[in-house]
C-alpha cells in the first residue's frame, strides 16, 4: 500500500510539472478557453486537478482538425507552427534545396565569392 501511495504521488508530481511547463511554454494566442495567466493560476492552485484541466481543456492541440485541412496546411506539427504557404499561396518548399529563391541566392554567392 505504501508503494502505491508513493507511486501515485510521483505520478501526480510529474503530471503537475509537465502541465506547468507546457503552459509556460505555450503561445498565448493558441491557449484555449482561458487566458494563459489564468491557466497558470489554475495549474498552480489546483495541483493535479488544475494540471488535468489544462491538459484536457486549455492546451493547444495542433492535431485536432475540425476543418478537414492537413496539419501542414494549417501550420501544425509538420511545419513547426508556421503556415505552409509561400508568397504565391501554394505549398511552401520542404527544404532549402527545393526553394528557388534560396538556390538563386546561392548561385549569386558562388558567382561573387567576395561577399
N, C-alpha and C positions, 0 to 999 in steps of 0.2 A: 504494500500500500504506500510506503514511503517512496519507493522508486517511481510509482505512478504520479505521485504529487510533485516530485522533483522534475520529472519529465514534462508534466503539464505546465509547470512554472517556467521551465526553459523554453518550451514552445511558445508560450504566451509572450515572453520577453522578446524572442526572435521575431514573432509576428508584429509586435508593437514597434520594435526598432526598424524593421523593414518598412512598415507603413509610414512611420515618421519621416525617414529619409526619402522615401518615394514621394511623399507630399512636399517635402522641402525642395526636391529637385524637379518637380512637375512644373510645367509652364503655366502661369496663372490663367491665361486665356483658354487653356484646354481643360481646366478643372471643372467638373460637373456639379450642378445643383447649388453649391455654396461658394463664396469667395475662398481663396486659398488660405488666408489667415484664419478664417472661421474653421476650416478643416483642420488646420494645425492645432487650434484650441480644442477641438473635439477629440483629436487623437491624444493630445497631452492629458486632458482631463478625463477622458473616457477609457483610457488604457486599452484593454483588449476589445471592448465593445466599440470604442471610437476607431480603433485600427480596422476592425472588421467592417464598420460602416464606410470608412474611407475606401477600402479595397473593393467593396461591393457597389457603392453609390457615387463616390467622388473622383475616383481615379480616372485619368484619361484612358480611353480604350481605343487605340487606332485600328484594332482588328474588327470591331463591330461596324458593319456597313449596312445601313438602312436604305441607302440609295442605289445599291447594285454596282457601284464602281469598284474596281480592284484597289487594293491598298496603295499601289504605286500611283494611281491617278488622283487620289485624294491626299497625298502627302503622308502616307503611313510609314510602316517599318521599312519598306523596300527602298525608300528614297531618303531616309534619315529625317523625316518630318518636313522636307521641302516639297513643294508642289512639283510634280513631274511633267512640267510643260515648259517648252522652250519659248523663245521670243515669237515664233510663228504659231504657237498654240498646239503644236504637235508634241509627241513624246520626247522627252529630253534624252540626250545620249547617255549610255550607261557608263562609259569610261572616257578618259581624255583622248584616247586614240580613235574614238567614234565621233568626236566633236570637231566639225570642220573649222570652227573659229580657232580652237587650240592648235590644230595642225597648221593653219595658216600662220599663226604667230610663231610656231616652232620653225617653220621654213624661213620666216623673216630673220629669226635669231641665228639660224645656221648661215644665212647669206651674209649677215653682218655680225661677226663674232666680237666686234669691238664693244658692244653694249654690255 
